[in-house]
């Protein structure tokens, strides 16, 4: 059974930092792509950052230079380091693991950035 558990969300002032973690069980990020998505109220869920099986990373333009996605050596946890946070980064952040056959989601963690 695959389970993704996010942590690290919270309330932070603009310009601050947060680090999100996604702990996986039943799947490893060496066999699947790991991603962070976010969904703000009234908006569609969007891909924020992704790390592929071979370690390549991609980011949505709005977070380039501010966010960094990484994973631990055991490939069981994916992180999202978020710096220089802006109010528009406020959203529920979801972890995603995508194998060749299906995708899995975490329950989400709230990130709120105050101005």
Secondary structure, DSSP 8 states (H G I E B T S, - for coil): --EEEEE--EEEETT--EEEEEEEES--TTSSEEEEEEE-TTS--EEEEEE-TTS-EEE-GGGTTTEEEEE-TTS-EEEEEE-S--GGG-EEEEEEEE-SS-EEE---EEEEEE-
